[in-house]
Amino acid sequence: MPYHVNFLTGQIIGSAIEVHRALGPGLLESAYRESLARELFLRRFSIKTKWPVPLEYKGMRIKKAYEADLVVEDTVVIETKAVDALHPVHEAQLMTYLKLGGWKVGLLINFNVAVLKDGIRRRVLDLEE
C-alpha cells in the first residue's frame, strides 16, 4: 500500500525528532543518518541508505554521481546534515537529488540545532498534492 506523501513526511519528521531527543546535537552526520534509518525501520518503513543517484551528461551515464542519504518508501529523499547552519547549497543539493532521481519530495534535516524544527526544510518538485 503506497503511503500519501504528507503522511510519510510527517512520520519521517516524527522519527527525526525522536532521534534528536535521544542523541541531541553535536554528533557526526553518519550517526544521525544511521539512527534515523533505524527509527524508520522500527516504524516498518522501507528504507534505502546511501542510495546511488545517477547522472547523464552528453550521452555518458555516471551510475553513482551522488548518494542520497536515505530514501523512504521510494518516495521521499532525506538529506541529513550536522552543520552549524543550512545554506542555499544544501537546498540546491536536495533539489538536484529530486531532479536526477525522479522523486517529488525531499527533506533536508540538520541535526546540529537546539530545536530540530529549526533544522528541517521540506522541498517539492512538480508535486500535485
TAKA-V215241 format. One record per residue. SS is DSSP state (H for helix, E for strand, C for the rest). Layout:
ss=SS
ss=SS
This chain:
ss=C
ss=C
ss=C
ss=C
ss=H
ss=H
ss=H
ss=H
ss=H
ss=H
ss=H
ss=H
ss=H
ss=H
ss=H
ss=H
ss=H
ss=H
ss=H
ss=H
ss=H
ss=H
ss=H
ss=C
ss=C
ss=C
ss=C
ss=C
ss=H
ss=H
ss=H
ss=H
ss=H
ss=H
ss=H
ss=H
ss=H
ss=H
ss=H
ss=H
ss=H
ss=H
ss=C
ss=C
ss=C
ss=C
ss=E
ss=E
ss=E
ss=E
ss=E
ss=E
ss=E
ss=E
ss=E
ss=E
ss=E
ss=C
ss=C
ss=E
ss=E
ss=E
ss=E
ss=E
ss=E
ss=E
ss=E
ss=E
ss=E
ss=E
ss=E
ss=E
ss=C
ss=C
ss=C
ss=E
ss=E
ss=E
ss=E
ss=E
ss=E
ss=C
ss=C
ss=C
ss=C
ss=C
ss=C
ss=H
ss=H
ss=H
ss=H
ss=H
ss=H
ss=H
ss=H
ss=H
ss=H
ss=H
ss=H
ss=H
ss=H
ss=C
ss=C
ss=C
ss=E
ss=E
ss=E
ss=E
ss=E
ss=E
ss=C
ss=C
ss=C
ss=C
ss=C
ss=H
ss=H
ss=H
ss=H
ss=E
ss=E
ss=E
ss=E
ss=E
ss=C
ss=C
ss=C
ss=C
ss=C
